[in-house]
Amino acid sequence: MNCEILRELIPGRNRMLKILSTAAVFILCCICLVFLYGQYLAYSSELSALRAKKRALNEEFNALQNEAGRLAEDSVILEKLREAKLPETEMLLIIEDLTARLPEHMWITSLVQNGELFDLVIYSSKDDLGLYKKMNDSGLFQVVNLKKMRSASDTGVLYQANLRQRQRRVK
């Protein structure tokens, strides 16, 4: 009986307001939880994308560091070569001289230096009887041996020459 009396003492007008306010608070809490969960999913996907980008940038950075290390090693080697002050070979001068002396229908296909001797192969689209004289007039080299052969693949002519470097005169 005590319980029945107490329930009767509670005014009825506030009971519906309490139920509605409790329901409104519950609905607002659910809406906030759904909103926060949506924000969490958005941030989670953005975080995953940023982590993937960070991994890709780290890989690129490591590749660039490796390349920089290799270039630094190459730079050190190049600097050592420059410091070594290797004597200039005559090969470049001989090639320049030969290309100036040879007619337009001839070109050098091979040039190998063996000490003071140079083994040379010249291809020509036609025969040239004055080649020995043209080549021997150089002040850089003299012709030791000159052989002429027909090219097997076409109608051209191959010349094999052995050149000896002439001694430079010191002034």
Disulfide bonds with the S-S distance in Angstrom:
none
